[in-house]
Amino acid sequence: MNRLTTPWGAYELARFPEDPRDTLRAWDAADEYLLRHLHGIDDAPPVDLSGTVAVVGDRWGALVTSLAAHATGEIIQITDSFLGQEATRGNLRRGGVEPAAVRLLTARDEPPEHIDVLLIRVPKSLALLEDQLHRLAPSVDADTVVVGTGMVTEIHTSTLKLFERILGPTRTSLAVKKARLIFCSPDPALPRLPSPWPLRYALPSDTGVLAGRTVTNHAGIFCAERLDIGTRFFLRHLPRRHGPERVVDLGCGNGVVGTAAALADPEAEITFVDESYSAVASAEATFQDNVPSGTAKFLVGDGLSALADASVDLVLNNPPFHSHRATTDTAARRMFADARRALRPGGELWVVGNRHLGYHVRLRRLFGNCEVVAGDPKFVVLKAVRR
């Protein structure tokens, strides 16, 4: 946990799930800079927060938590992250604000009809920003205050061009603590075009049972514009199993791994799990397009926390090793431990990962065993069995 000091007070903030070993903060200089701007800095007047304030991409709720006790208007958070939304709820309670006082929306929900102040934490994915701006454009008018924020490494010429093309004239601030603000003046004369997302494409010939089939990708999911090489390698080395087993695609992304498992074993019940609302929506569309008569569940949540102990036969996992800009194995460690708990005795966890990440060490510690199923100079597919 860490303390964010703002012009309105100090707030104890934590990421979700809370981990005392986690050294990563729940906020950064970009959040600080935006909050100082809203309060009024460098002789600039404070921003009027008495209307509808929409906060998009607030990573761990630092912005919403800071504004909730100060703004007199309605505060709305829009996020694609289940973990970010849960962190927001926890941080609001910690700050003495009931979560019900803030309207928490997902990236798949309809945006508010009108927005007076639009605050955008620039996401890592340019595609997600494009989709968000298209979806929000009908809710802003010439009087809407639009301010974006991000670290200088996150704001590029392409970022500014998106704001200009979709909303209106855009400029940036000077950098402070390696953070920058984006100021956009909405132009009602610009055409309000629909978002080009989701994107659909046919899978290449080296993807096993999925060859030539169509995958659906909502904006912001990992490698939405093409199949990543790690998943492609995994698809060539999936387990060949048959029967009415319970299979989980953990961190499912667009759902190609779980869909391949369903096509290979029509009797299997597949559960798709991800913390991204857009990922689960993508997985559901991919599955329904390719396995219309299959049995599947689609869960947005914190790993396998919604599944009972010893209730799963097979977990397939391509774990992330980034949390926004930070490189970390925290998500992978939690996924592996979660899989061990949820697997039945004799159940298997199959993992694909970059060879240099050394997942085999963690799996041997957790499971007492780990087998290399396949490998090339970059990737390995590992199998661990619950004893």
Phi, psi and chi 1 to 4 in degrees:
 res  aa     phi    psi   chi1   chi2   chi3   chi4
   1 MET       -  149.0 -166.6  174.7  -60.0      -
   2 ASN  -145.5  161.9   42.6   75.1      -      -
   3 ARG  -107.2  124.4  178.7 -178.7  -72.0  -95.2
   4 LEU  -100.1  121.5  168.2   63.0      -      -
   5 THR   -98.0  124.2  -58.8      -      -      -
   6 THR  -123.0  169.1   77.9      -      -      -
   7 PRO   -60.6  -19.4  -23.8   34.2      -      -
   8 TRP   -99.5   -4.9  -58.3  -62.0      -      -
   9 GLY   143.5 -178.2      -      -      -      -
  10 ALA  -111.2  145.7      -      -      -      -
  11 TYR  -134.0  134.1  -57.8   90.3      -      -
  12 GLU   -83.2  121.9  -64.5  -69.9  -21.7      -
  13 LEU  -124.8  149.6  -57.1  174.0      -      -
  14 ALA  -144.5  151.9      -      -      -      -
  15 ARG   -76.7  172.3  -64.0 -174.2  173.8 -148.2
  16 PHE  -127.1  137.1 -179.0   88.3      -      -
  17 PRO   -72.6  149.4   27.2  -33.8      -      -
  18 GLU   -68.5  134.1  -68.0 -175.2   37.3      -
  19 ASP  -140.9  114.0 -177.1  -10.8      -      -
  20 PRO   -60.6  -18.1   19.6  -30.7      -      -
  21 ARG   -86.0  -11.8  -60.4  167.6  -62.1  175.5
  22 ASP   -75.0  121.0 -171.4    1.0      -      -
  23 THR   -94.0   -2.4   59.1      -      -      -
  24 LEU   -80.7  136.8  -61.4  174.5      -      -
  25 ARG   -80.6  160.4  -63.5 -171.6  -50.9 -175.2
  26 ALA   -91.1   11.3      -      -      -      -
  27 TRP  -158.7  167.8   53.4  -85.0      -      -
  28 ASP  -146.8 -172.3   63.3   14.1      -      -
  29 ALA   -63.7  -28.0      -      -      -      -
  30 ALA   -66.8  -39.4      -      -      -      -
  31 ASP   -64.3  -44.5  -61.6  -45.8      -      -
  32 GLU   -58.0  -47.6  -75.4 -175.5  -59.5      -
  33 TYR   -61.0  -45.0 -163.1    0.1      -      -
  34 LEU   -63.3  -43.6  176.5   57.5      -      -
  35 LEU   -64.5  -39.0  -68.7  168.8      -      -
  36 ARG   -64.9  -39.9  -71.7  178.1   56.7 -122.0
  37 HIS   -63.3  -42.8  168.5   76.1      -      -
  38 LEU   -63.4  -34.2  -63.8  174.7      -      -
  39 HIS   -74.1  -27.1 -177.0  -96.0      -      -
  40 GLY   108.9  110.8      -      -      -      -
  41 ILE  -133.4  160.1   56.6  174.9      -      -
  42 ASP    52.8   45.0  -60.7  -29.6      -      -
  43 ASP    67.3    6.7  -62.9  -35.9      -      -
  44 ALA   -82.4  142.8      -      -      -      -
  45 PRO   -70.7  156.4   26.9  -34.6      -      -
  46 PRO   -66.8  155.2   23.0  -32.5      -      -
  47 VAL   -80.2  134.7  174.3      -      -      -
  48 ASP   -69.6  116.8 -179.1    2.7      -      -
  49 LEU  -111.5   32.0  -58.7  174.7      -      -
  50 SER   -90.7   -8.9   62.0      -      -      -
  51 GLY  -101.1 -152.2      -      -      -      -
  52 THR   -83.7  118.4  -61.4      -      -      -
  53 VAL  -110.4  115.6 -179.4      -      -      -
  54 ALA  -105.1  127.1      -      -      -      -
  55 VAL  -113.2  113.8 -175.7      -      -      -
  56 VAL  -105.3  129.6 -178.9      -      -      -
  57 GLY    76.4   20.5      -      -      -      -
  58 ASP   -64.3  107.4 -172.2    9.7      -      -
  59 ARG   -65.5  -45.6  -66.4  178.4  179.6  176.4
  60 TRP  -129.7   17.7  -57.4  103.6      -      -
  61 GLY    85.7   10.5      -      -      -      -
  62 ALA   -62.4  -42.3      -      -      -      -
  63 LEU   -69.0  -49.2  -63.4  172.9      -      -
  64 VAL   -62.7  -42.9  163.7      -      -      -
  65 THR   -62.3  -40.8  -58.7      -      -      -
  66 SER   -68.8  -35.7  -57.8      -      -      -
  67 LEU   -83.0  -26.9  -67.4  172.3      -      -
  68 ALA   -60.5  -37.2      -      -      -      -
  69 ALA   -84.7   -6.1      -      -      -      -
  70 HIS  -112.8  -47.6  168.2   74.6      -      -
  71 ALA   -67.2  142.9      -      -      -      -
  72 THR   -94.8  -11.9   56.4      -      -      -
  73 GLY   -92.0 -173.6      -      -      -      -
  74 GLU   -78.6  132.1 -178.4 -176.1   23.2      -
  75 ILE  -103.4  128.2  -55.4  -65.6      -      -
  76 ILE  -125.9  128.8  -58.7  170.4      -      -
  77 GLN  -105.2  134.6 -175.8 -164.0   64.2      -
  78 ILE  -122.2  118.2  -56.8  173.4      -      -
  79 THR  -142.7  155.1  179.1      -      -      -
  80 ASP   -98.3    1.2 -170.6   47.0      -      -
  81 SER  -110.2  119.7  170.0      -      -      -
  82 PHE   -62.0  -43.1  173.8   87.2      -      -
  83 LEU   -64.4  -39.8  -60.3 -176.9      -      -
  84 GLY   -64.0  -38.6      -      -      -      -
  85 GLN   -67.6  -40.9 -159.4  172.7   75.3      -
  86 GLU   -66.2  -38.6  -71.7  -58.9  -63.5      -
  87 ALA   -61.5  -39.8      -      -      -      -
  88 THR   -61.1  -45.7  -60.2      -      -      -
  89 ARG   -59.1  -45.2  -71.1 -170.2  173.9   97.7
  90 GLY   -65.3  -41.6      -      -      -      -
  91 ASN   -70.1  -34.3  -72.2  -35.0      -      -
  92 LEU   -63.1  -47.4  -74.8  168.8      -      -
  93 ARG   -60.2  -41.4  -69.4 -168.7 -174.8   97.3
  94 ARG   -63.2  -30.6 -154.5  171.5  -75.5  112.8
  95 GLY   -88.9    6.3      -      -      -      -
  96 GLY    82.3   19.6      -      -      -      -
  97 VAL  -116.6  128.9  178.5      -      -      -
  98 GLU   -68.6  131.7  -82.4  -58.7  -48.6      -
  99 PRO   -54.9  -27.9  -28.1   36.1      -      -
 100 ALA   -64.8  -16.7      -      -      -      -
 101 ALA   -74.5  -15.1      -      -      -      -
 102 VAL  -115.2  137.0  173.8      -      -      -
 103 ARG   -86.5  114.7 -166.2  167.8  154.4 -158.1
 104 LEU  -101.8  113.2  -59.4  177.9      -      -
 105 LEU  -114.6  155.1  -60.7  179.4      -      -
 106 THR   -99.5  168.5   77.9      -      -      -
 107 ALA   -64.4  -18.4      -      -      -      -
 108 ARG   -92.7   -9.3  -51.8  -46.3  -35.4  146.2
 109 ASP   -78.4  159.6  -68.4  -32.3      -      -
 110 GLU   -68.1  132.1  -78.3  -64.9  -44.0      -
 111 PRO   -68.1  163.1    1.2    4.0      -      -
 112 PRO   -60.7  153.3   18.0  -29.3      -      -
 113 GLU   -66.3  -37.9 -173.5  173.6  -21.7      -
 114 HIS  -139.9  140.0  177.5   74.2      -      -
 115 ILE  -124.8  128.6  -61.7  171.5      -      -
 116 ASP   -88.9  -38.9  -65.0  -66.5      -      -
 117 VAL  -130.9  121.1  178.2      -      -      -
 118 LEU  -113.0  116.6  175.5   58.9      -      -
 119 LEU  -113.0  126.9  -51.8  175.2      -      -
 120 ILE  -125.2  116.6  -59.9  175.6      -      -
 121 ARG   -84.0  112.0  178.3   60.5 -152.1 -110.2
 122 VAL   -59.4  123.7  173.8      -      -      -
 123 PRO   -80.2  164.7   30.8  -34.3      -      -
 124 LYS   -64.1  -34.6 -179.8  179.2  178.3 -179.3
 125 SER   -88.8  120.1  165.0      -      -      -
 126 LEU   -65.1  -33.9 -163.7   64.8      -      -
 127 ALA   -63.9  -41.1      -      -      -      -
 128 LEU   -64.7  -40.9  178.9   57.1      -      -
 129 LEU   -61.3  -44.2  177.7   62.5      -      -
 130 GLU   -57.9  -47.8  178.2 -175.6   37.1      -
 131 ASP   -63.1  -44.3 -176.0   59.0      -      -
 132 GLN   -61.8  -44.9  -71.2  172.2  -28.1      -
 133 LEU   -64.8  -40.7  -66.7  178.9      -      -
 134 HIS   -62.4  -42.1  -85.5  -64.2      -      -
 135 ARG   -70.1  -30.5  -70.7  166.4   60.2   85.2
 136 LEU   -90.5  -20.2  -68.9  162.9      -      -
 137 ALA   -52.4  -43.2      -      -      -      -
 138 PRO   -65.5  -13.7  -22.3   34.9      -      -
 139 SER   -92.2   -5.9  -57.0      -      -      -
 140 VAL  -110.7  156.0  -53.8      -      -      -
 141 ASP  -135.3 -172.8   56.6   31.9      -      -
 142 ALA   -62.3  -23.4      -      -      -      -
 143 ASP   -92.1   -5.2  -64.5  -37.3      -      -
 144 THR   -70.7  131.7  -59.4      -      -      -
 145 VAL   -85.6  120.4  175.8      -      -      -
 146 VAL  -118.1  119.1  179.6      -      -      -
 147 VAL  -133.0  126.6 -173.2      -      -      -
 148 GLY  -105.4  162.2      -      -      -      -
 149 THR  -147.9  151.3 -171.2      -      -      -
 150 GLY  -178.4  167.1      -      -      -      -
 151 MET   -74.1  156.5  -55.9  -55.9  -69.2      -
 152 VAL   -59.8  -28.6  -67.5      -      -      -
 153 THR   -73.6  -10.9   54.7      -      -      -
 154 GLU  -101.3  -14.2  -60.7  170.4  -39.2      -
 155 ILE  -109.9  114.8  -62.4  174.9      -      -
 156 HIS  -120.5  174.0  -48.8  -75.9      -      -
 157 THR   -57.7  -39.0  -58.4      -      -      -
 158 SER   -63.9  -32.6   54.8      -      -      -
 159 THR   -63.4  -48.6  -49.8      -      -      -
 160 LEU   -66.6  -37.1  -54.7  179.8      -      -
 161 LYS   -63.4  -34.9  -74.9 -178.0  176.5  178.1
 162 LEU   -63.6  -46.8  -87.3 -176.0      -      -
 163 PHE   -57.6  -45.5  -85.2   88.6      -      -
 164 GLU   -66.6  -41.5  -70.6 -151.9  -28.6      -
 165 ARG   -70.3  -35.4  175.8  166.6   60.3   83.2
 166 ILE   -97.2  -37.5  -60.7  171.2      -      -
 167 LEU  -109.6  -49.3  -67.5 -174.5      -      -
 168 GLY   156.9 -174.1      -      -      -      -
 169 PRO   -50.8  138.5  -26.1   34.3      -      -
 170 THR  -136.5  141.7  -59.7      -      -      -
 171 ARG  -141.7  168.4   61.6 -175.5  178.1   85.6
 172 THR  -122.0  162.1   60.6      -      -      -
 173 SER   -88.3  175.2   71.6      -      -      -
 174 LEU   -69.3  157.8  -63.9  173.8      -      -
 175 ALA   -81.8  137.2      -      -      -      -
 176 VAL  -131.6  122.9  174.7      -      -      -
 177 LYS    52.5   39.4  -66.5 -176.5  179.8  178.6
 178 LYS    64.3   22.7  -61.4 -177.6  179.8  179.6
 179 ALA  -118.4  157.7      -      -      -      -
 180 ARG  -143.6  151.9 -161.2 -179.1  -66.1  -82.8
 181 LEU  -107.2  152.3  -60.4  179.0      -      -
 182 ILE  -118.1  127.2  -62.1  171.1      -      -
 183 PHE  -112.7  125.4  -56.9  108.0      -      -
 184 CYS  -127.3  134.2  180.0      -      -      -
 185 SER  -106.7  105.3  -57.6      -      -      -
 186 PRO   -58.4  135.9  -23.8   34.6      -      -
 187 ASP  -111.3  104.8 -179.8   -0.5      -      -
 188 PRO   -60.7  -18.4  -18.9   31.7      -      -
 189 ALA   -76.6  -16.9      -      -      -      -
 190 LEU   -68.3  139.2  -74.7  176.6      -      -
 191 PRO   -66.2  137.1   23.3  -32.7      -      -
 192 ARG   -91.9   94.6  -59.9  -51.0 -170.1 -158.5
 193 LEU   -91.4  151.6  -57.4  174.7      -      -
 194 PRO   -69.6  156.4   24.8  -33.0      -      -
 195 SER   -66.9  141.0  171.6      -      -      -
 196 PRO   -75.2   -3.7   28.5  -34.9      -      -
 197 TRP   -97.7  149.7  -64.1   89.6      -      -
 198 PRO   -77.4  160.0   29.0  -35.6      -      -
 199 LEU  -103.9  135.9  177.5   67.2      -      -
 200 ARG  -122.6  138.6  -66.3  177.8  174.3   85.6
 201 TYR  -150.7  159.5   59.2   81.0      -      -
 202 ALA   -84.8  140.3      -      -      -      -
 203 LEU   -78.6  150.0  -68.3  166.6      -      -
 204 PRO   -70.1  171.9   23.2  -32.3      -      -
 205 SER   -72.2  -15.8   59.1      -      -      -
 206 ASP   -97.7   31.1   61.6  -13.4      -      -
 207 THR  -114.0   28.9   51.8      -      -      -
 208 GLY    63.1 -131.4      -      -      -      -
 209 VAL   -66.4  -13.2  -66.6      -      -      -
 210 LEU   -92.3   -2.6  -75.3  174.7      -      -
 211 ALA   -52.5  126.3      -      -      -      -
 212 GLY    80.4   -6.4      -      -      -      -
 213 ARG   -83.4  160.0  -67.2  179.5  178.3  -92.4
 214 THR   -94.3  136.1  -60.7      -      -      -
 215 VAL  -115.7  144.3   59.3      -      -      -
 216 THR  -108.4  133.4  -63.9      -      -      -
 217 ASN  -130.2  113.2  -59.9  -92.4      -      -
 218 HIS   -76.7  160.2  -76.7  -79.2      -      -
 219 ALA   -63.6  141.5      -      -      -      -
 220 GLY    97.1  -14.5      -      -      -      -
 221 ILE   -78.3  160.6   68.9  168.2      -      -
 222 PHE   -60.9  127.4  179.0   60.7      -      -
 223 CYS    51.0   52.8  -79.3      -      -      -
 224 ALA   -68.4  -25.2      -      -      -      -
 225 GLU   -91.9   -7.5  -63.1  178.4   -4.6      -
 226 ARG  -163.3  159.9   66.1 -167.3 -177.3  -74.3
 227 LEU   -77.2  125.3 -173.0   65.2      -      -
 228 ASP   -70.8  154.3   66.2  -76.1      -      -
 229 ILE   -70.4  -27.5   55.4  176.4      -      -
 230 GLY   -66.4  -46.1      -      -      -      -
 231 THR   -65.3  -39.5  -61.4      -      -      -
 232 ARG   -59.5  -42.3 -174.3 -179.6  -61.1 -159.0
 233 PHE   -65.2  -41.8 -174.6   72.2      -      -
 234 PHE   -60.5  -43.8 -159.0   16.8      -      -
 235 LEU   -60.8  -26.8  -71.3  171.6      -      -
 236 ARG   -82.1   -8.5  -63.3 -159.0  -61.2  -92.3
 237 HIS  -133.7   27.3  -60.5  -74.7      -      -
 238 LEU   -68.9  152.7  -69.7  177.4      -      -
 239 PRO   -64.1  146.7   21.9  -32.7      -      -
 240 ARG  -103.3  101.7  -63.3  177.7 -179.3  176.9
 241 ARG  -130.5  157.6  -60.5  162.5   69.7  108.0
 242 HIS  -142.1  149.7  -59.1  -77.5      -      -
 243 GLY   116.7  173.3      -      -      -      -
 244 PRO   -79.0   66.0   29.6  -33.9      -      -
 245 GLU   -92.6  161.4  -67.6 -169.0  -41.4      -
 246 ARG  -103.1  116.4 -167.3  173.0 -173.0 -166.7
 247 VAL  -117.4  138.2  179.0      -      -      -
 248 VAL  -118.8  128.9  177.6      -      -      -
 249 ASP   -95.9   97.2 -176.1   -8.9      -      -
 250 LEU   -90.5  121.5  175.1   58.1      -      -
 251 GLY    72.6   53.9      -      -      -      -
 252 CYS   -68.9  -22.0   63.5      -      -      -
 253 GLY    55.9 -129.3      -      -      -      -
 254 ASN   -81.2    2.7   58.9   19.2      -      -
 255 GLY    84.3   11.5      -      -      -      -
 256 VAL   -67.9  -34.0  -66.4      -      -      -
 257 VAL   -68.7  -48.7  171.1      -      -      -
 258 GLY   -64.6  -36.2      -      -      -      -
 259 THR   -65.6  -39.7  -60.5      -      -      -
 260 ALA   -63.1  -39.9      -      -      -      -
 261 ALA   -63.8  -37.9      -      -      -      -
 262 ALA   -68.7  -38.6      -      -      -      -
 263 LEU   -68.7  -35.9  -71.1  168.5      -      -
 264 ALA   -74.9  -28.5      -      -      -      -
 265 ASP  -136.1   88.8 -177.9    3.5      -      -
 266 PRO   -61.1  -19.6  -22.8   33.6      -      -
 267 GLU   -83.2  -12.6  -67.0 -176.2   78.8      -
 268 ALA   -72.1  146.8      -      -      -      -
 269 GLU  -101.5  120.1  176.6 -169.9  -72.1      -
 270 ILE  -102.2  134.0  -46.1  -65.1      -      -
 271 THR  -115.4  123.0  -60.6      -      -      -
 272 PHE  -100.0  127.3  -64.6   85.0      -      -
 273 VAL  -131.3  133.6 -178.1      -      -      -
 274 ASP  -157.3  157.9 -154.2  -67.2      -      -
 275 GLU   -88.8   -5.4   75.5   96.7   17.0      -
 276 SER   -97.0  124.9  160.6      -      -      -
 277 TYR   -63.3  -37.6  -67.3   92.1      -      -
 278 SER   -69.2  -35.2  -66.0      -      -      -
 279 ALA   -64.0  -46.9      -      -      -      -
 280 VAL   -65.8  -37.4  173.3      -      -      -
 281 ALA   -63.3  -38.5      -      -      -      -
 282 SER   -65.3  -46.1  -58.4      -      -      -
 283 ALA   -61.2  -41.2      -      -      -      -
 284 GLU   -64.2  -42.8 -174.4  166.4    5.2      -
 285 ALA   -65.8  -42.5      -      -      -      -
 286 THR   -62.2  -45.0  -63.3      -      -      -
 287 PHE   -64.5  -48.4 -177.9   84.3      -      -
 288 GLN   -65.9  -30.8  -69.9  178.6  -11.7      -
 289 ASP   -70.1  -31.0  -76.8  -14.4      -      -
 290 ASN  -108.9  -21.9  -66.2  -73.3      -      -
 291 VAL  -134.0   63.3 -161.7      -      -      -
 292 PRO   -59.7  -25.4   20.0  -31.6      -      -
 293 SER  -101.7    7.7   59.8      -      -      -
 294 GLY   -79.2  166.9      -      -      -      -
 295 THR  -107.0  124.3  -58.1      -      -      -
 296 ALA  -153.0  154.1      -      -      -      -
 297 LYS  -122.7  150.2  -64.1  178.8 -179.7  177.9
 298 PHE  -130.4  115.5  -56.8   90.6      -      -
 299 LEU  -122.5  128.0  -57.1  176.8      -      -
 300 VAL   -97.9  122.2 -179.4      -      -      -
 301 GLY  -179.2 -170.0      -      -      -      -
 302 ASP   -90.8   88.9  175.7   20.5      -      -
 303 GLY    56.9 -133.4      -      -      -      -
 304 LEU   -98.8   21.3  -58.6  178.1      -      -
 305 SER   -60.7  -24.3   59.0      -      -      -
 306 ALA   -84.1   -6.9      -      -      -      -
 307 LEU  -100.1  144.8  -58.1 -174.7      -      -
 308 ALA   -72.7  158.7      -      -      -      -
 309 ASP   -60.3  145.0  -65.7   -1.5      -      -
 310 ALA    50.3   45.8      -      -      -      -
 311 SER  -119.3    2.5   62.2      -      -      -
 312 VAL  -126.3  143.2  173.8      -      -      -
 313 ASP   -93.3  -34.0  -61.7  -67.9      -      -
 314 LEU  -148.4  131.4  175.0   65.1      -      -
 315 VAL  -118.7  127.7  175.7      -      -      -
 316 LEU  -110.3  130.0  -54.9  171.2      -      -
 317 ASN  -146.5  128.8 -177.1 -145.0      -      -
 318 ASN  -120.0   85.3 -178.2    0.3      -      -
 319 PRO   -72.6  147.2   26.4  -33.3      -      -
 320 PRO   -75.7  152.6   30.6  -35.1      -      -
 321 PHE  -126.2   25.1   56.0   94.4      -      -
 322 HIS  -132.3  145.3  -71.4   95.2      -      -
 323 SER  -124.1   98.4  177.1      -      -      -
 324 HIS    57.2 -117.0  -58.7  -65.4      -      -
 325 ARG   -90.0  -11.3  -67.9 -177.1  -58.5  119.5
 326 ALA   -89.5  138.1      -      -      -      -
 327 THR   -88.7  124.0  -60.4      -      -      -
 328 THR  -155.8  148.2  173.5      -      -      -
 329 ASP  -101.0   15.2   67.3  -11.9      -      -
 330 THR   -58.4  -46.9  -60.4      -      -      -
 331 ALA   -63.0  -43.4      -      -      -      -
 332 ALA   -62.0  -44.4      -      -      -      -
 333 ARG   -59.8  -43.2  -74.5 -168.8  -76.5  107.7
 334 ARG   -68.8  -38.5  -65.6 -169.6   66.9 -107.0
 335 MET   -63.4  -42.8  -74.8  176.1  161.6      -
 336 PHE   -64.6  -44.4  -61.7  162.7      -      -
 337 ALA   -65.3  -39.6      -      -      -      -
 338 ASP   -63.6  -41.4 -135.3    7.0      -      -
 339 ALA   -63.8  -42.9      -      -      -      -
 340 ARG   -59.9  -42.1 -174.3 -179.7 -177.1  -79.6
 341 ARG   -64.3  -41.2  175.9 -166.2   60.7   78.8
 342 ALA   -80.9  -20.8      -      -      -      -
 343 LEU   -75.1  143.0  -76.9  167.3      -      -
 344 ARG   -74.2  158.6  -63.6 -172.6  177.0  104.2
 345 PRO   -54.5  128.6  -26.8   35.2      -      -
 346 GLY    90.7  -10.8      -      -      -      -
 347 GLY   -69.5  156.9      -      -      -      -
 348 GLU  -124.3  141.6  -61.7  175.8   -2.7      -
 349 LEU  -108.3  122.5  167.4   63.4      -      -
 350 TRP  -110.5  128.0  -73.4   54.8      -      -
 351 VAL  -128.1  138.1  175.9      -      -      -
 352 VAL  -112.7  141.6   66.1      -      -      -
 353 GLY  -163.6  163.6      -      -      -      -
 354 ASN   -61.1  136.2  -69.0   74.6      -      -
 355 ARG   -55.5  -39.0 -177.0  179.2  -72.0  -83.0
 356 HIS   -70.6  -12.7   73.4  -87.3      -      -
 357 LEU   -74.0  -19.2  -65.7  172.7      -      -
 358 GLY    65.1   38.5      -      -      -      -
 359 TYR   -62.0  -25.3  -72.1  150.4      -      -
 360 HIS   -60.4  -30.9   61.4  -74.3      -      -
 361 VAL   -66.5  -48.0  176.1      -      -      -
 362 ARG   -63.5  -41.8  172.4   68.2   54.8  178.4
 363 LEU   -66.5  -38.9  -68.1  172.6      -      -
 364 ARG   -64.2  -37.6  -77.0 -159.0 -172.8  100.5
 365 ARG   -64.7  -43.1 -100.2 -172.0 -140.0  140.4
 366 LEU   -75.8  -46.4  -90.4  174.8      -      -
 367 PHE  -100.0  -17.6  -72.1   81.5      -      -
 368 GLY    80.7    4.4      -      -      -      -
 369 ASN  -161.2  157.2   65.1   90.8      -      -
 370 CYS  -165.9  127.6 -180.0      -      -      -
 371 GLU  -117.4  137.0  173.5 -171.4  -20.3      -
 372 VAL   -84.2  112.0  177.4      -      -      -
 373 VAL   -80.6  -42.1  175.3      -      -      -
 374 ALA  -157.7  156.9      -      -      -      -
 375 GLY  -161.6  157.0      -      -      -      -
 376 ASP  -139.9 -176.9   66.7   10.3      -      -
 377 PRO   -58.7  -20.8  -28.3   37.2      -      -
 378 LYS  -108.2  -39.6 -172.2  171.2  178.5   62.9
 379 PHE  -121.6  156.8  -64.7  100.3      -      -
 380 VAL  -133.4  146.9  -72.2      -      -      -
 381 VAL  -108.6  123.5  174.6      -      -      -
 382 LEU  -114.7  149.2  -53.7  170.9      -      -
 383 LYS  -127.0  129.9  178.5  179.5   76.1  171.4
 384 ALA  -125.1  138.7      -      -      -      -
 385 VAL  -112.1  132.0 -178.3      -      -      -
 386 ARG   -75.3  117.3  172.8   72.0 -169.1  -86.1
 387 ARG   -87.6      -  -56.2  -61.6 -171.9 -168.7
